[in-house]
Amino acid sequence: MLARMATPLRSVTTAALRQVRMGQLPASTSRSALLTTKTASRPFTATAAIAAASSSSPAKILLEDRDAGFGFVRSNPVAPKPRSRAVTEIRGPYYSVMGPSYLSDVLETMVTHVDGLKFAGGSFSLFPEGPLRQLIDLAHAHDVYVSTGGWIEHILASSGGDVGGAVDKYLAKCKDLGFDVIELSTGFLSLPPDDWLRLAERVQKAGLKPKPELGIQFGAGGDTETTELSNIGTSDPSKVINMAKRFVQDAGVERLMIESEGITENVQTWRTDVIQSIFRELPMEKVMFEAADPSVFNWYIREFGVDVNLFVDHSQIVQLAGLRAGIWGKSDTFGKITTFRP
């Protein structure tokens, strides 16, 4: 593991990025000038920057500061990074633009509660390379892993005869840009299970972490209308569970993403039975649920406690953090989310 970047480096990095944006540093300032440590791929449970022992740590949040903050208020403690439970991945630019200033605001204030940053779909391909690298470097400087969205589907479906070559080029470029995790979704594709596993192994051989996204709804992951999805129908939950087990047991995948469509999104009635079935067969730390709706992540925390791994929009991180801490909530969770960790 690489040594952890010290807190002062975060400040220097952020300040340098700001100077570039303000024209106070040359636009050609190299990545090495902003981040003196070039990091390898970061697993979900530990970024390369935080996996090793370190004498420095992020500033203590007021809620946990008993001497000069609000530590006298009852709250659920935030598990230190690296963590395999209570992991939160946030959506980056997709429904709204996100530049270095915006991301810096999110991470400087909420870094204790953020583990990963995801560029949904192929959104990252729409950036000029310089600004994209700035965002990725900024996330790494705050001990946050960076994941692609499910753009692999477009690579597989539109690469002509040399699909293997296209996948290798895609992975190589993602690694060069600094991505740590490659999402492997098939919401719009029919892909044989063995091929899906081979794809995960290809990602691992490239020095990156595969994050398969599984769901029961074909056509999920885009902007398909609810009526159309309903007409397509859903798969049996056992298909998802069996595939998830193969990823974990055969390919050694660290964590899976469970697609919300067909379960809690674009449905008339939530399929809570699917979620319960997944938890009966897979350890909590091996799955993350898409829950980018306050009512949805409120339900997950209420039903499974603060340790459930969730993917939300960046605009929802404060609300989710307050819910995990047990200091706020809806009528069914306010004052009711607790832990026992003496």
TORMI-256462 format. One line per field, with one value per residue (C-alpha): residue number from 1; residue in one letter; y, z, x. Coordinates in steps of 0.25 Angstrom, whole numbers. Layout:
% TORMI-256462
pos = c(NUM ...) .
code = c(A ...) .
c2 = c(Y ...) .
c3 = c(Z ...) .
c1 = c(X ...) .
***
This chain:
% TORMI-256462
pos = c(1 2 3 4 5 6 7 8 9 10 11 12 13 14 15 16 17 18 19 20 21 22 23 24 25 26 27 28 29 30 31 32 33 34 35 36 37 38 39 40 41 42 43 44 45 46 47 48 49 50 51 52 53 54 55 56 57 58 59 60 61 62 63 64 65 66 67 68 69 70 71 72 73 74 75 76 77 78 79 80 81 82 83 84 85 86 87 88 89 90 91 92 93 94 95 96 97 98 99 100 101 102 103 104 105 106 107 108 109 110 111 112 113 114 115 116 117 118 119 120 121 122 123 124 125 126 127 128 129 130 131 132 133 134 135 136 137 138 139 140 141 142 143 144 145 146 147 148 149 150 151 152 153 154 155 156 157 158 159 160 161 162 163 164 165 166 167 168 169 170 171 172 173 174 175 176 177 178 179 180 181 182 183 184 185 186 187 188 189 190 191 192 193 194 195 196 197 198 199 200 201 202 203 204 205 206 207 208 209 210 211 212 213 214 215 216 217 218 219 220 221 222 223 224 225 226 227 228 229 230 231 232 233 234 235 236 237 238 239 240 241 242 243 244 245 246 247 248 249 250 251 252 253 254 255 256 257 258 259 260 261 262 263 264 265 266 267 268 269 270 271 272 273 274 275 276 277 278 279 280 281 282 283 284 285 286 287 288 289 290 291 292 293 294 295 296 297 298 299 300 301 302 303 304 305 306 307 308 309 310 311 312 313 314 315 316 317 318 319 320 321 322 323 324 325 326 327 328 329 330 331 332 333 334 335 336 337 338 339 340 341 342) .
code = c(M L A R M A T P L R S V T T A A L R Q V R M G Q L P A S T S R S A L L T T K T A S R P F T A T A A I A A A S S S S P A K I L L E D R D A G F G F V R S N P V A P K P R S R A V T E I R G P Y Y S V M G P S Y L S D V L E T M V T H V D G L K F A G G S F S L F P E G P L R Q L I D L A H A H D V Y V S T G G W I E H I L A S S G G D V G G A V D K Y L A K C K D L G F D V I E L S T G F L S L P P D D W L R L A E R V Q K A G L K P K P E L G I Q F G A G G D T E T T E L S N I G T S D P S K V I N M A K R F V Q D A G V E R L M I E S E G I T E N V Q T W R T D V I Q S I F R E L P M E K V M F E A A D P S V F N W Y I R E F G V D V N L F V D H S Q I V Q L A G L R A G I W G K S D T F G K I T T F R P) .
c2 = c(0 14 24 32 47 56 66 78 72 72 87 89 81 88 102 99 94 107 115 108 112 126 127 129 116 112 104 94 91 76 66 63 77 76 62 58 43 36 26 12 7 9 -3 1 -2 6 16 15 28 23 9 11 16 31 41 51 49 58 68 63 66 75 64 55 67 65 77 88 83 76 63 64 61 46 41 28 28 29 17 21 19 9 3 -9 -5 8 12 23 26 39 42 52 61 55 62 75 80 78 85 86 97 89 76 83 89 75 68 78 79 64 56 48 43 40 28 28 37 32 38 32 26 32 46 46 45 58 66 72 63 74 77 62 59 71 65 51 56 65 52 44 56 54 39 36 25 29 20 20 18 7 12 -2 -5 5 -1 -15 -11 -2 -6 -14 -26 -24 -23 -29 -18 -7 -12 -12 2 7 1 6 20 19 15 26 36 31 23 12 5 0 -2 -14 -12 -20 -13 -11 -23 -38 -44 -58 -60 -66 -54 -45 -52 -51 -36 -35 -43 -34 -22 -28 -31 -17 -13 -8 -12 -17 -13 -21 -15 -25 -23 -30 -19 -20 -7 -1 10 20 29 19 22 14 9 3 -3 -10 -15 -22 -29 -33 -45 -55 -50 -63 -59 -47 -55 -66 -57 -49 -61 -65 -51 -51 -66 -69 -55 -49 -37 -27 -21 -21 -10 -14 -6 1 1 -10 -11 3 12 12 2 4 -5 -6 -20 -21 -36 -36 -28 -37 -49 -43 -40 -55 -60 -49 -42 -28 -23 -29 -21 -6 -2 10 19 32 37 41 32 20 22 25 12 5 11 8 -6 -10 0 10 -1 -3 2 12 20 34 47 57 66 56 53 63 57 43 46 52 40 30 38 37 53 55 47 45 42 28 30 42 39 24 20 15 6 -1 0 2) .
c3 = c(0 -3 9 13 8 20 23 19 5 4 6 -3 -14 -12 -12 -24 -32 -28 -33 -46 -48 -44 -54 -43 -47 -62 -68 -71 -57 -57 -48 -41 -37 -30 -25 -21 -20 -32 -26 -31 -32 -19 -14 -8 6 6 -3 -5 2 15 16 22 36 37 48 42 40 35 45 55 52 62 66 71 78 93 96 87 79 80 86 97 88 86 72 65 63 49 46 42 28 22 24 18 24 24 11 3 -11 -17 -32 -38 -50 -58 -54 -51 -55 -45 -46 -36 -28 -25 -23 -13 -5 -4 0 9 17 16 14 27 21 6 2 -13 -25 -38 -51 -56 -70 -79 -74 -72 -87 -89 -81 -86 -80 -71 -63 -62 -56 -46 -41 -40 -33 -24 -20 -17 -9 0 1 -8 -19 -33 -41 -55 -58 -67 -80 -82 -89 -100 -102 -103 -112 -122 -124 -137 -138 -128 -116 -107 -113 -110 -96 -93 -99 -90 -77 -81 -82 -70 -62 -68 -64 -50 -48 -38 -40 -53 -53 -60 -63 -73 -72 -87 -91 -91 -87 -83 -69 -72 -81 -70 -61 -72 -72 -57 -59 -70 -61 -50 -59 -64 -49 -46 -37 -44 -39 -45 -45 -44 -44 -48 -58 -72 -78 -65 -64 -74 -76 -79 -75 -64 -74 -84 -73 -67 -81 -82 -68 -58 -55 -44 -32 -32 -45 -38 -26 -33 -42 -30 -23 -35 -35 -20 -20 -33 -37 -23 -26 -14 -15 -24 -28 -27 -38 -32 -44 -43 -28 -22 -35 -46 -39 -33 -21 -16 -17 -3 -4 -14 -4 7 -2 -6 9 12 2 3 14 16 12 -1 -7 -9 -12 -21 -13 -19 -13 2 4 -1 7 19 17 16 29 36 32 32 41 39 33 20 8 -1 -14 -14 -21 -17 -13 -3 5 17 19 18 28 38 37 39 51 57 59 48 40 35 44 45 47 55 68 65 58 68 70 82 81 94) .
c1 = c(0 5 7 -5 -5 -4 -15 -6 -4 -19 -19 -7 -14 -28 -21 -13 -25 -32 -20 -21 -36 -33 -21 -11 -3 0 -11 0 3 6 -2 11 12 -2 -1 13 9 4 -6 -10 -24 -32 -41 -55 -51 -38 -32 -17 -16 -22 -19 -5 -3 -2 1 -10 -25 -37 -42 -51 -66 -73 -82 -71 -63 -66 -57 -61 -72 -85 -80 -89 -101 -104 -101 -96 -81 -75 -67 -53 -48 -44 -58 -66 -79 -87 -80 -85 -83 -88 -92 -83 -87 -99 -112 -104 -90 -79 -66 -54 -60 -73 -66 -56 -68 -74 -62 -56 -69 -74 -61 -63 -76 -72 -64 -66 -69 -76 -77 -90 -91 -81 -81 -66 -64 -71 -60 -47 -36 -30 -42 -46 -32 -34 -47 -41 -28 -37 -45 -32 -26 -38 -37 -49 -48 -53 -63 -67 -82 -87 -81 -76 -89 -87 -73 -78 -89 -83 -68 -69 -61 -50 -58 -46 -37 -47 -49 -34 -33 -44 -38 -24 -30 -38 -26 -17 -28 -27 -40 -40 -53 -60 -74 -79 -94 -103 -116 -118 -110 -112 -98 -95 -91 -78 -75 -78 -69 -58 -60 -58 -45 -41 -43 -35 -23 -23 -20 -34 -46 -58 -72 -83 -96 -108 -123 -136 -140 -136 -134 -130 -119 -124 -136 -147 -161 -167 -178 -168 -160 -173 -176 -162 -164 -154 -145 -146 -138 -130 -124 -117 -113 -107 -99 -95 -90 -81 -75 -72 -67 -61 -56 -53 -61 -60 -74 -86 -96 -111 -119 -131 -140 -150 -148 -150 -150 -160 -169 -183 -179 -165 -160 -154 -155 -143 -135 -138 -134 -120 -117 -121 -110 -99 -92 -95 -81 -82 -94 -97 -111 -114 -123 -123 -136 -138 -150 -142 -129 -138 -144 -131 -125 -138 -139 -124 -117 -106 -96 -104 -95 -102 -101 -107 -107 -96 -107 -112 -100 -103 -117 -112 -100 -110 -119 -107 -103 -117 -118 -129 -139 -153 -165 -162 -147 -145 -139 -140 -127 -117 -105 -98 -83 -77) .
***
